[in-house]
Structures are given as C-alpha cells and as structure tokens.
Amino acid sequence: MVETGWLQSDVQQYGATCKAKLGGPGEQEALIRAPIEALLTAASKAVGVSAVFHDEVRDAVRQVRPDFAVTILGAVCGHIEVKA
C-alpha cells in the first residue's frame, strides 16, 4: 500500500536542502546529488520498493558513467544523470 502525504513534505525538504546547498560554494551539480538521492529514497520507500542508489557506476555497454545506478533486489534497473 502506498503511503499518502509523503510527496509534499519530501519535495519541500528537497527544495529547502537544495536552496541551502546552492547558496554556498561548490559545483551546482555536485551540490544537489545528496538531496536528489534523499528524495528518491523517500519515494522508493513510499511505494514499497527497496531501491539503492550507487554513485558513479560505469556502464561499460554504453561507455558512460551516470551519476547514479539504481538497484532493486541487487539488480541494476536504471541509471540517473544529474544536471544542475
């Protein structure tokens, strides 16, 4: 069963965290990676999926290194590329 009400509070937290991090020094893309991972983790839990987000996993077939590989039950099921 999908938990209700998670989206608004988690998106608000995501926005507040991004705003705070982007107000300081550092590369914008790198600054928002942790808030994105936190939001995606909350979303996966809300829908009952145990997703794990792995940093910078090389995809040898496509010869790329996206910001995150997503695994569910130990299998890579997708990739996420973050842009500032």
N, CA, C and O atoms as a DFTB+ gen file, in Angstrom:
336 C
 N C O
     1  1       0.843      -1.181       0.000
     2  2       0.000       0.000       0.000
     3  2       0.889       1.245       0.000
     4  3       1.851       1.326       0.764
     5  1       0.565       2.204      -0.852
     6  2       1.337       3.431      -0.966
     7  2       0.946       4.378       0.157
     8  3      -0.230       4.671       0.372
     9  1       1.960       4.844       0.860
    10  2       1.759       5.810       1.936
    11  2       1.299       7.134       1.325
    12  3       1.830       7.553       0.296
    13  1       0.328       7.789       1.938
    14  2      -0.150       9.062       1.414
    15  2       0.502      10.225       2.152
    16  3       0.907      10.087       3.307
    17  1       0.600      11.345       1.497
    18  2       1.111      12.552       2.115
    19  2       2.624      12.716       2.088
    20  3       3.131      13.762       2.492
    21  1       3.356      11.711       1.623
    22  2       4.818      11.801       1.646
    23  2       5.338      12.817       0.637
    24  3       6.330      13.495       0.903
    25  1       4.700      12.929      -0.492
    26  2       5.249      13.710      -1.598
    27  2       5.461      15.172      -1.234
    28  3       6.544      15.713      -1.452
    29  1       4.455      15.805      -0.692
    30  2       4.566      17.235      -0.408
    31  2       5.687      17.527       0.589
    32  3       6.505      18.414       0.348
    33  1       5.736      16.809       1.682
    34  2       6.765      17.097       2.684
    35  2       8.165      16.761       2.175
    36  3       9.110      17.504       2.441
    37  1       8.311      15.657       1.451
    38  2       9.632      15.284       0.948
    39  2      10.112      16.233      -0.152
    40  3      11.304      16.532      -0.231
    41  1       9.206      16.703      -0.991
    42  2       9.593      17.663      -2.027
    43  2       9.936      19.011      -1.380
    44  3      10.865      19.689      -1.821
    45  1       9.196      19.400      -0.342
    46  2       9.528      20.633       0.368
    47  2      10.915      20.535       1.003
    48  3      11.696      21.483       0.938
    49  1      11.219      19.395       1.613
    50  2      12.535      19.187       2.205
    51  2      13.614      19.218       1.140
    52  3      14.673      19.812       1.339
    53  1      13.349      18.578       0.009
    54  2      14.289      18.587      -1.115
    55  2      14.584      20.026      -1.555
    56  3      15.743      20.407      -1.717
    57  1      13.537      20.807      -1.745
    58  2      13.708      22.200      -2.174
    59  2      14.491      23.028      -1.172
    60  3      15.367      23.806      -1.549
    61  1      14.174      22.860       0.104
    62  2      14.876      23.616       1.143
    63  2      16.353      23.226       1.207
    64  3      17.223      24.084       1.356
    65  1      16.625      21.932       1.095
    66  2      18.011      21.472       1.140
    67  2      18.785      21.974      -0.076
    68  3      19.918      22.437       0.055
    69  1      18.175      21.883      -1.256
    70  2      18.839      22.383      -2.473
    71  2      19.114      23.879      -2.356
    72  3      20.204      24.338      -2.697
    73  1      18.143      24.631      -1.882
    74  2      18.321      26.079      -1.742
    75  2      19.489      26.395      -0.823
    76  3      20.314      27.254      -1.133
    77  1      19.559      25.704       0.301
    78  2      20.648      25.946       1.247
    79  2      21.997      25.574       0.648
    80  3      22.964      26.325       0.772
    81  1      22.061      24.408      -0.005
    82  2      23.329      23.951      -0.567
    83  2      23.773      24.826      -1.733
    84  3      24.959      25.127      -1.869
    85  1      22.823      25.238      -2.578
    86  2      23.162      26.046      -3.741
    87  2      23.536      27.472      -3.357
    88  3      24.073      28.211      -4.182
    89  1      23.262      27.867      -2.121
    90  2      23.643      29.189      -1.643
    91  2      25.098      29.276      -1.226
    92  3      25.580      30.355      -0.881
    93  1      25.798      28.164      -1.251
    94  2      27.197      28.137      -0.826
    95  2      28.117      27.809      -1.989
    96  3      27.703      27.798      -3.148
    97  1      29.369      27.543      -1.655
    98  2      30.348      27.252      -2.709
    99  2      30.227      25.816      -3.214
   100  3      29.653      24.956      -2.546
   101  1      30.764      25.578      -4.376
   102  2      30.795      24.232      -4.940
   103  2      30.117      24.168      -6.288
   104  3      29.428      25.099      -6.707
   105  1      30.326      23.053      -6.956
   106  2      29.716      22.834      -8.268
   107  2      28.237      22.497      -8.092
   108  3      27.891      21.622      -7.299
   109  1      27.371      23.179      -8.821
   110  2      25.933      23.032      -8.636
   111  2      25.463      21.583      -8.767
   112  3      24.671      21.107      -7.954
   113  1      25.946      20.900      -9.771
   114  2      25.506      19.515      -9.965
   115  2      25.879      18.645      -8.768
   116  3      25.067      17.841      -8.308
   117  1      27.080      18.799      -8.270
   118  2      27.522      18.010      -7.121
   119  2      26.732      18.367      -5.869
   120  3      26.459      17.499      -5.040
   121  1      26.366      19.634      -5.727
   122  2      25.651      20.087      -4.539
   123  2      24.254      19.479      -4.418
   124  3      23.761      19.281      -3.308
   125  1      23.620      19.184      -5.541
   126  2      22.234      18.688      -5.465
   127  2      22.131      17.162      -5.497
   128  3      21.027      16.622      -5.433
   129  1      23.248      16.468      -5.593
   130  2      23.214      14.999      -5.645
   131  2      22.641      14.378      -4.374
   132  3      21.781      13.500      -4.452
   133  1      23.100      14.816      -3.215
   134  2      22.605      14.247      -1.953
   135  2      21.109      14.515      -1.760
   136  3      20.384      13.600      -1.369
   137  1      20.619      15.738      -2.021
   138  2      19.173      15.947      -1.896
   139  2      18.359      15.098      -2.884
   140  3      17.271      14.630      -2.550
   141  1      18.884      14.902      -4.090
   142  2      18.184      14.060      -5.063
   143  2      18.120      12.621      -4.551
   144  3      17.071      11.981      -4.627
   145  1      19.224      12.119      -4.036
   146  2      19.237      10.754      -3.513
   147  2      18.257      10.602      -2.345
   148  3      17.562       9.591      -2.243
   149  1      18.206      11.605      -1.469
   150  2      17.274      11.549      -0.339
   151  2      15.819      11.540      -0.820
   152  3      14.995      10.796      -0.288
   153  1      15.505      12.359      -1.819
   154  2      14.143      12.399      -2.352
   155  2      13.776      11.074      -3.024
   156  3      12.679      10.557      -2.811
   157  1      14.673      10.529      -3.822
   158  2      14.402       9.263      -4.498
   159  2      14.285       8.107      -3.508
   160  3      13.471       7.205      -3.704
   161  1      15.088       8.127      -2.454
   162  2      14.991       7.097      -1.421
   163  2      13.645       7.180      -0.720
   164  3      13.010       6.154      -0.477
   165  1      13.202       8.386      -0.393
   166  2      11.893       8.559       0.237
   167  2      10.778       8.075      -0.681
   168  3       9.834       7.425      -0.232
   169  1      10.890       8.396      -1.971
   170  2       9.872       7.966      -2.927
   171  2       9.827       6.455      -3.046
   172  3       8.749       5.861      -3.089
   173  1      10.992       5.835      -3.099
   174  2      11.007       4.375      -3.227
   175  2      10.403       3.710      -1.997
   176  3       9.665       2.733      -2.121
   177  1      10.709       4.229      -0.815
   178  2      10.119       3.679       0.412
   179  2       8.614       3.878       0.436
   180  3       7.874       2.998       0.877
   181  1       8.156       5.035      -0.037
   182  2       6.723       5.337      -0.025
   183  2       5.927       4.376      -0.902
   184  3       4.767       4.083      -0.614
   185  1       6.546       3.891      -1.963
   186  2       5.841       2.961      -2.852
   187  2       6.199       1.509      -2.577
   188  3       5.787       0.609      -3.309
   189  1       6.975       1.285      -1.509
   190  2       7.274      -0.073      -1.088
   191  2       8.370      -0.771      -1.862
   192  3       8.380      -1.998      -1.958
   193  1       9.293      -0.001      -2.415
   194  2      10.404      -0.566      -3.175
   195  2      11.702      -0.268      -2.432
   196  3      11.922       0.860      -1.990
   197  1      12.543      -1.256      -2.298
   198  2      13.842      -1.058      -1.648
   199  2      14.902      -0.764      -2.700
   200  3      15.697      -1.633      -3.058
   201  1      14.902       0.459      -3.184
   202  2      15.885       0.871      -4.185
   203  2      17.134       1.385      -3.487
   204  3      17.061       2.022      -2.436
   205  1      18.281       1.097      -4.090
   206  2      19.555       1.606      -3.600
   207  2      20.183       2.397      -4.746
   208  3      20.160       1.968      -5.899
   209  1      20.741       3.551      -4.411
   210  2      21.327       4.438      -5.407
   211  2      22.841       4.441      -5.229
   212  3      23.349       4.844      -4.183
   213  1      23.556       3.990      -6.253
   214  2      25.006       3.838      -6.216
   215  2      25.646       4.954      -7.040
   216  3      25.238       5.214      -8.172
   217  1      26.642       5.602      -6.466
   218  2      27.301       6.734      -7.122
   219  2      28.219       6.299      -8.256
   220  3      29.005       5.359      -8.131
   221  1      28.089       7.025      -9.375
   222  2      29.040       6.958     -10.494
   223  2      29.435       5.546     -10.909
   224  3      30.618       5.209     -10.925
   225  1      28.463       4.736     -11.239
   226  2      28.724       3.369     -11.682
   227  2      28.888       3.358     -13.198
   228  3      27.991       3.775     -13.932
   229  1      30.017       2.886     -13.650
   230  2      30.290       2.865     -15.090
   231  2      29.416       1.840     -15.792
   232  3      29.271       0.703     -15.344
   233  1      28.837       2.272     -16.905
   234  2      28.050       1.399     -17.772
   235  2      28.952       1.077     -18.970
   236  3      29.072       1.875     -19.899
   237  1      29.575      -0.090     -18.933
   238  2      30.552      -0.467     -19.956
   239  2      29.910      -0.635     -21.331
   240  3      30.556      -0.374     -22.345
   241  1      28.663      -1.063     -21.380
   242  2      27.992      -1.278     -22.664
   243  2      27.798       0.050     -23.396
   244  3      28.061       0.144     -24.595
   245  1      27.348       1.054     -22.688
   246  2      27.075       2.363     -23.296
   247  2      28.278       3.303     -23.202
   248  3      28.260       4.399     -23.762
   249  1      29.314       2.873     -22.500
   250  2      30.533       3.646     -22.298
   251  2      30.245       5.018     -21.691
   252  3      30.719       6.046     -22.174
   253  1      29.446       5.001     -20.605
   254  2      29.114       6.214     -19.869
   255  2      29.256       5.936     -18.377
   256  3      29.361       4.785     -17.952
   257  1      29.257       7.007     -17.594
   258  2      29.288       6.877     -16.144
   259  2      28.251       7.832     -15.572
   260  3      28.586       8.954     -15.191
   261  1      26.986       7.395     -15.508
   262  2      25.938       8.256     -14.971
   263  2      26.149       8.508     -13.480
   264  3      26.895       7.789     -12.816
   265  1      25.485       9.529     -12.973
   266  2      25.649       9.906     -11.570
   267  2      25.186       8.826     -10.607
   268  3      25.787       8.644      -9.548
   269  1      24.132       8.109     -10.957
   270  2      23.632       7.037     -10.107
   271  2      23.241       5.822     -10.944
   272  3      22.715       5.951     -12.050
   273  1      23.508       4.653     -10.396
   274  2      22.881       3.424     -10.885
   275  2      21.862       3.054      -9.816
   276  3      22.137       3.182      -8.623
   277  1      20.697       2.601     -10.234
   278  2      19.633       2.234      -9.307
   279  2      19.525       0.717      -9.283
   280  3      19.356       0.078     -10.322
   281  1      19.624       0.144      -8.077
   282  2      19.434      -1.300      -7.961
   283  2      18.205      -1.586      -7.109
   284  3      17.898      -0.884      -6.145
   285  1      17.529      -2.636      -7.506
   286  2      16.399      -3.175      -6.749
   287  2      16.639      -4.672      -6.657
   288  3      16.814      -5.354      -7.666
   289  1      16.643      -5.166      -5.436
   290  2      16.935      -6.579      -5.172
   291  2      18.278      -6.989      -5.778
   292  3      18.433      -8.112      -6.258
   293  1      19.241      -6.074      -5.752
   294  2      20.592      -6.370      -6.204
   295  2      20.827      -6.253      -7.696
   296  3      21.959      -6.415      -8.151
   297  1      19.795      -5.978      -8.465
   298  2      19.951      -5.871      -9.925
   299  2      19.847      -4.408     -10.363
   300  3      18.958      -3.675      -9.929
   301  1      20.769      -4.007     -11.224
   302  2      20.694      -2.649     -11.770
   303  2      19.471      -2.559     -12.677
   304  3      19.328      -3.318     -13.635
   305  1      18.594      -1.608     -12.349
   306  2      17.367      -1.472     -13.136
   307  2      17.271      -0.118     -13.823
   308  3      16.312       0.147     -14.548
   309  1      18.264       0.743     -13.597
   310  2      18.237       2.036     -14.255
   311  2      19.406       2.890     -13.848
   312  3      20.188       2.541     -12.964
   313  1      19.509       4.030     -14.522
   314  2      20.566       4.993     -14.249
   315  2      19.941       6.384     -14.178
   316  3      18.901       6.644     -14.783
   317  1      20.596       7.275     -13.428
   318  2      20.139       8.657     -13.303
   319  2      21.327       9.558     -13.563
   320  3      22.395       9.384     -12.976
   321  1      21.134      10.521     -14.444
   322  2      22.156      11.519     -14.726
   323  2      21.627      12.848     -14.185
   324  3      20.537      13.285     -14.554
   325  1      22.395      13.477     -13.322
   326  2      22.001      14.743     -12.685
   327  2      22.545      15.898     -13.513
   328  3      23.690      15.877     -13.963
   329  1      21.706      16.896     -13.700
   330  2      22.133      18.127     -14.352
   331  2      21.729      19.292     -13.472
   332  3      20.641      19.299     -12.897
   333  1      22.594      20.260     -13.370
   334  2      22.364      21.415     -12.485
   335  2      21.146      22.212     -12.929
   336  3      20.803      23.215     -12.303
